Amino acid sequence: MQPANLLLLTIVLSMVAYGLGYARSRSLAMPMGGIRHLKSLPFYYGARAALWCGIPALLVLGLWAAFQGKVIQTLVIGSLPQEMLPASEGEASLLLSKISNVASGSLPPGFAEAPIVEAAERLKALREQSRMFMTTLVVSVSVLAGFLGWLRVRPALNARTQVESILKWLFFACAALAILTTIGIIFSVAFETFRFFQKIPFTEFIFGSQWSPQTALRADQVAAQGAFGMIPLFTGTLLISAIAMLVAVPVGLLSAIYLSEYANKKVRGVVKPLLEMLAGIPTVVYGFFAALTVAPFISNFAASLGIDASSQSALAAGGVMGIMIIPFVSSLSDDVINAVPQTLRDGSLALGATQSETMKKVIFPAALPGIMGGVLLAVSRAIGETMIVVMAAGLAANLTANPLETVTTVTVQIVTLLTGDQEFDSAKTLAAFALGAMLFLATLLLNVVALKIVRKYREQYD
C-alpha cells in the first residue's frame, strides 16, 4: 500500500477508535447513573483512544518512509559486481538514477548492462517488500495501540488532562519540526556551498564577471574549465526585479489609495476582488503571456524606432513580473492604510484640509512604515521568481544594464544546474547550492530590513 493510502487508512482507524472509546465511556457510565459520574466528558475518552491509535502508527509510518529509501539503495548498490561499485557519492547518484530509470521503464533494459537490469529487478522487489512490511507494521501498531487505548477507558480516568497534555506535546513537536527543518535546510545548503568553495575560489565566485558552468567530466576533455562569476546573475536578478518594482509599486500603491480612500463600497467590492485575482494566476501563465505577447511587442516596437532589442528581454520579464506582484503590493498597502485610525482623518478634515491633503499629509506618512515593509517583502517575491524569467528573458548570463537584452537570474540558473541526472561531486552542480546560499542571504537581509523598518517607525495610535 502506498504511504498516502496508508495515511488515510490510519486516519480511518483513528476515527473508529474514537467512536469505540466514546461508546465505551458512555456504556461504563450508564450503570453508575449517567455521564456526570465520568471524570471527563465522553468526547475526551474518544479523543484519547484516537490519539493512542493514530500517533504511534504515524510515527512508524514517518520513520519507515524516511529511512526505507536509503536502506534499499544500499542493498541495491551492494548487490552489484565489485568492478561496478561506485568510487564516489556522485558516481553512486548517477548509478542509482540509471537503475531507477530501468526499474520505472524510462530506460529500456536493452540499453543497460546485465548487472544494471538485475539491480533494477532487485530494486522493484525490495520496494514491493518494503510496502508490504510497512503496511503490515503500521496497521498492526495502529490496531494494537487503539485496542490498548480502548481497553484502558474507565470512569475514574482523567481523559481530558491526558488529551490536553498529548496535544500540547504534539503542538510543540510541530513547532520544533518547523524550526529543525529550517535549520536542516540552512546546514545542507551551507555544507554543499563549502564543498563548492573547495573547488572554486571564493573570490572568483564573488567578483567574477563571467558565468559558464560547463566543466570537463573526463581528463581528456578540453575547453571546459568553467567560469563561476556570480556578478552577471545577480545583475540580471536586480535588473528584472527593479523593472518589476517600477511597475508594481506605483500601480499597486495608487490602487490601494483609491480603493481605501476614494472608492465607494460598491466599487471597492467589485474592483478589489478583480485586482486580487491576479495573484491566483499561475506563474507559467504569466510566462506564456510574457513570451508570446509582451516580448514580441517590445521587440517589434523597438525595431520600429530603430533600436536593437532581443526577442527575449529583461523588460518583458520584469514588466510581466510587476503585473504579477501588483496584488501583493496593493493588498498590503490597502491593509496598512485602512489600519490608520479614523480619528486622524476626521481631525485633518475638521481643520480644513481637503481629502487629497489629508491623504498626503496625514494618512500616507502614518502608513509609510508598513508600506515600505510591504514593498521590501514584494522585492523578495520578485527576486525568487523563476518561470517568467525562463520563458521571457532567456538563459544567457549577460553582464548588462540594458533592459532590451537577454539576461538571466540566480533562480533560473539554479533550476538549470539541477535539471536532469547530476553528479554532485562536480563544481557545476555544487554551484547551484552556492547560488542558493547567496540568494538566501539576500532575501533574508531584505526581510530583516523590512521588519526593522516596520518595528522602528511604527507609531501607536489611540
C-alpha angles and dihedrals in degrees: 000000000000117000092245092054090044090053091053090048090052090052090051091049090050090053090050090050089051092054093047093048091047092049093046092052091052093045091052091048097051097074088049095055105271142311092304087082092059119100089228138014117278088248091068093049090053092045091050091053091047092051091048089051098044109035099058091045092050091049091052091046092050095047092046093049091047098052106027094081094054093045093049092048091051091051092047094049090046091056093061122099117270094251092056097050110120118249096206141025091255093054089047090053093051092045092051090049090054092048091048091050091053091046093050093046095245089117117043113236090235090068094055135069119262094251089052091052091049090049090051090053090049090049092054092047093049092048091051092048090047092053091048094049092044092052093048094047097045094047091046093050091046095050094043095047091044091051091051091048091050093045093054094055108120134153095249092054114108095220094168093062092048094048092049091047092050092048091049091055090042091055090047090051091051092051091046091048091055091050094045091049090055091048090048092052091050094049094044092052091043093050094051090044090054089052089051092053089052087064101034124038115250092230092054091053096046100040102026117119098197127074118193110133096184109126134179115266094192133039093241094058119103137195092032103102093126132220118232107184110145097197095092091050096049091043090055091045092052093044095053092041091051091051090048092052092047086060100037103042100054095039095042095044095046090046090053092049092050095046095046101040112019110025120088121232094264094052092043091051090056104035099043096056090044090051093048091050086078088070091059096056111103115247091237088063089053087050092054090048091050095046099042103034116014100039095049090045092053092046094049093044092051090048090053088056092048094252122134111237130171121238085238115044143167089239093060094047094043094046094052091043088054090054089052092052096047094092090050094055093038096051095047093046092046091052092048094048092048089050091064106103117258089228090072091055093046092048093050093047091046090057090057101263118144122238090257092050090047090053094048100039104033117014100039095049090048092050096039098097092054092044091052091049090051092048092053090049088051089053089055089052091051094049092055097050115116116161098060091049093049093053101036108026103034133220102278113120100219121170099222142123093208108114091204094065131082115267137162137213138227095256093051092053091048090055091046094050094049098044116114129356108338134186107228093205093069125093090230093064096037089054088073090063092048090052090047091052092051091047091048091053092047095051091042090054091050092050092048091050090049092051092046091052092049094047097042100047102030110120124206116229129192 
